[in-house]
Amino acid sequence: MSTSRLLSIAHVLKSVLASLLLTFGIAVFCGMQAQAAVITVLPSTSTVLPGQLFTVDISISGLAPGGAPSLSTFDLNLSFDPGAVAIDATDADGNGVIDSVALDPGGQLDVLGLGLNPMSAELLAPGELNLFDLSLDIPADLDAHQDNSFLLASLSFTALSSGFSYFSVVVNSLGNSLGNPIAATVNNGGVTIVAEPALLQSLFIGGLMWIGMAGLRKRGAQVV
């Protein structure tokens, strides 16, 4: 086989290999872009009484276990109905994080436990709370030791009056271990505040229905 023929075949193979690598790279890139993190807002209960305390947890999932992407920073705004629920804005130690909020309670943005991360949790306006945390860990430590899902914040609220309060998160920013943006979808939550008489009425009606059904079953058994 002539040298020119071999060179022609090598050129064709090289072109095919380059095309395959390009296609694979595009597929990987698109896959990475399509895989967004998920932020979930989950109250500890769906129904509360006026005056009752409850918690709202904000978590993230969809990160990579033991690798990139990991999370190095978050800046979120949490909205709620200030006429239905309240949060105590006291910051007794003056550290910038109100006492009703625990940021990164599992230490996932502080995997070495240094306790140096800049963070804040403060009311911007009635019914709007800002949550911020920035990791000072190096990217390799975050990528190696951070879980793929964990709590970003846990907040304590008090129910005020009958009604419903949404808990809605707006993502100002999420950053990976290198500080690049992380795309995310958000699953918001809410609670219903039910006055005690209404709750008792619901229980009473439910009890009557159960007694009625039990009576029907007993009567049917006697007929048989």
RATA-V439382 format. One record per backbone hydrogen bond with DSSP energy under -0.5 kcal/mol. CO is the residue of the C=O (numbers start at 1). NH is the residue of the N-H. E is the energy in kcal/mol with one decimal. If there is no record, write none. Layout:
co->CO nh->NH e->E
co->CO nh->NH e->E
//
This chain:
co->2 nh->6 e->-1.9
co->3 nh->7 e->-2.4
co->4 nh->8 e->-1.9
co->5 nh->9 e->-2.2
co->6 nh->10 e->-2.6
co->7 nh->11 e->-2.2
co->8 nh->12 e->-2.0
co->9 nh->13 e->-2.7
co->10 nh->14 e->-2.3
co->11 nh->15 e->-2.1
co->12 nh->16 e->-2.4
co->13 nh->17 e->-2.7
co->14 nh->18 e->-2.4
co->15 nh->19 e->-2.1
co->16 nh->20 e->-2.4
co->17 nh->21 e->-2.5
co->18 nh->22 e->-2.3
co->19 nh->23 e->-2.4
co->20 nh->24 e->-2.6
co->21 nh->25 e->-2.5
co->22 nh->26 e->-2.4
co->23 nh->27 e->-2.3
co->24 nh->28 e->-2.4
co->25 nh->29 e->-2.6
co->26 nh->30 e->-2.8
co->27 nh->31 e->-2.2
co->28 nh->32 e->-2.3
co->29 nh->33 e->-2.3
co->30 nh->34 e->-2.3
co->31 nh->35 e->-1.3
co->34 nh->36 e->-1.5
co->37 nh->185 e->-2.4
co->38 nh->40 e->-0.5
co->38 nh->61 e->-2.1
co->39 nh->187 e->-3.2
co->40 nh->42 e->-0.6
co->40 nh->59 e->-2.4
co->42 nh->57 e->-2.5
co->46 nh->192 e->-2.6
co->48 nh->194 e->-2.8
co->49 nh->52 e->-2.2
co->52 nh->159 e->-2.6
co->54 nh->157 e->-3.1
co->55 nh->44 e->-2.9
co->56 nh->155 e->-2.5
co->57 nh->42 e->-3.1
co->57 nh->59 e->-0.5
co->58 nh->152 e->-3.1
co->58 nh->153 e->-1.7
co->59 nh->40 e->-2.2
co->60 nh->150 e->-2.0
co->61 nh->38 e->-2.6
co->63 nh->65 e->-0.5
co->64 nh->67 e->-1.2
co->69 nh->64 e->-2.2
co->70 nh->177 e->-0.5
co->72 nh->135 e->-3.6
co->73 nh->175 e->-2.2
co->74 nh->133 e->-2.1
co->75 nh->172 e->-2.3
co->75 nh->173 e->-1.7
co->76 nh->131 e->-3.0
co->77 nh->79 e->-0.5
co->77 nh->170 e->-2.6
co->78 nh->129 e->-2.8
co->79 nh->168 e->-2.2
co->80 nh->82 e->-0.8
co->81 nh->84 e->-1.5
co->81 nh->85 e->-2.3
co->84 nh->160 e->-3.4
co->84 nh->161 e->-0.7
co->86 nh->158 e->-2.6
co->88 nh->100 e->-0.7
co->90 nh->99 e->-3.2
co->91 nh->94 e->-1.1
co->96 nh->98 e->-0.5
co->96 nh->121 e->-2.7
co->98 nh->101 e->-2.0
co->100 nh->156 e->-2.3
co->101 nh->103 e->-0.6
co->102 nh->154 e->-1.9
co->104 nh->107 e->-2.1
co->107 nh->110 e->-0.8
co->110 nh->113 e->-2.0
co->118 nh->134 e->-1.8
co->120 nh->132 e->-2.8
co->121 nh->98 e->-1.8
co->122 nh->130 e->-3.0
co->125 nh->128 e->-2.4
co->127 nh->80 e->-2.1
co->128 nh->124 e->-2.4
co->128 nh->125 e->-1.4
co->129 nh->78 e->-3.3
co->130 nh->122 e->-1.7
co->131 nh->76 e->-2.8
co->132 nh->120 e->-2.3
co->133 nh->74 e->-2.0
co->134 nh->118 e->-0.6
co->138 nh->141 e->-0.7
co->138 nh->142 e->-1.9
co->139 nh->143 e->-2.8
co->140 nh->144 e->-1.8
co->141 nh->145 e->-2.3
co->142 nh->146 e->-2.0
co->146 nh->66 e->-1.1
co->148 nh->63 e->-2.0
co->150 nh->60 e->-2.6
co->152 nh->104 e->-3.5
co->153 nh->58 e->-2.9
co->154 nh->102 e->-2.5
co->155 nh->56 e->-2.5
co->157 nh->54 e->-2.2
co->158 nh->86 e->-2.3
co->159 nh->51 e->-2.8
co->163 nh->193 e->-3.2
co->165 nh->191 e->-2.3
co->166 nh->81 e->-0.6
co->167 nh->189 e->-1.9
co->168 nh->79 e->-3.1
co->170 nh->77 e->-2.4
co->170 nh->172 e->-0.8
co->173 nh->75 e->-2.4
co->174 nh->182 e->-1.9
co->175 nh->72 e->-3.0
co->175 nh->73 e->-1.3
co->176 nh->179 e->-2.0
co->180 nh->176 e->-2.9
co->183 nh->37 e->-2.5
co->185 nh->39 e->-3.0
co->186 nh->188 e->-0.7
co->187 nh->41 e->-3.0
co->189 nh->167 e->-2.9
co->191 nh->165 e->-2.5
co->192 nh->48 e->-2.4
co->192 nh->194 e->-0.6
co->193 nh->163 e->-2.3
co->195 nh->199 e->-2.1
co->196 nh->200 e->-2.9
co->197 nh->201 e->-2.5
co->198 nh->202 e->-2.2
co->199 nh->203 e->-2.3
co->200 nh->204 e->-2.7
co->201 nh->205 e->-2.7
co->202 nh->206 e->-2.4
co->203 nh->207 e->-2.3
co->204 nh->208 e->-2.4
co->205 nh->209 e->-2.3
co->206 nh->210 e->-2.0
co->207 nh->211 e->-2.4
co->208 nh->212 e->-2.6
co->209 nh->213 e->-2.4
co->210 nh->214 e->-2.3
co->211 nh->215 e->-2.3
co->212 nh->216 e->-2.1
co->213 nh->217 e->-2.2
co->214 nh->218 e->-2.2
co->215 nh->219 e->-2.5
co->216 nh->220 e->-2.4
co->217 nh->221 e->-1.8
co->218 nh->222 e->-1.8
co->219 nh->223 e->-1.9
co->220 nh->224 e->-1.7
//
